[in-house]
């Protein structure tokens, strides 16, 4: 194995380890903020938001995936990939493609649900 390849693999592993450490520390700080916004909408959604935060700590998520999960969880009515990218501060031209990679992983881990609307329109909701 080339040294450069081995170094790149190790860097990717370190990013993932740092992401899991950040995920275990971040929900404690972010949890009250999520509960406040959810409490403002309805009190029935509190358990669903708490479950999404609890599930995210079990799975190793990258910071981008965590950011996408937070955006989807904050939009209870559902949000499309372009809306997720724009909420994350991406340019309008590449907002949807920026979010799709993270959404695929979140779908595999059953952290978000995909709903097909008319035609090719899709929205994502937190589970």
C-alpha positions, 0 to 999 in steps of 0.5 A: 500500500502506498504511503500517501494512500495509507495517510489518506485513509487514516485521515478519513478515519480520524474525521469520522472519529472526531465526528462521533466525538462531536456528536456525543458532545453536541446533542447535550448542548443542542438538545435544549435549543431543539426542544425550545423550537419544537415546543413552540410548534407542538408538544407532541413532537418532543419525543420524535425530536428526542429520538432523532437526537438519540439515534444520531449518537448511535451512528457515526455521522460526519459533520455534514450529515449531522448538519443535514439531520438537524435541518431536516429535524427542524422542519417538521412538515418536510423539506426538499434537498434544495431547501436543505442545501440553501438552509446550510448556506450553499449556493442555489445552483449546487444546493440540492446536489450538496445535500443528496450525499448526506441524505442517502446515508441518513436514509440507510440509517433510517434517521429520515424518511423520504416521501415522493410527491407528484412527479419527481418532487421529493421531501424528507422528514425526520423519523 
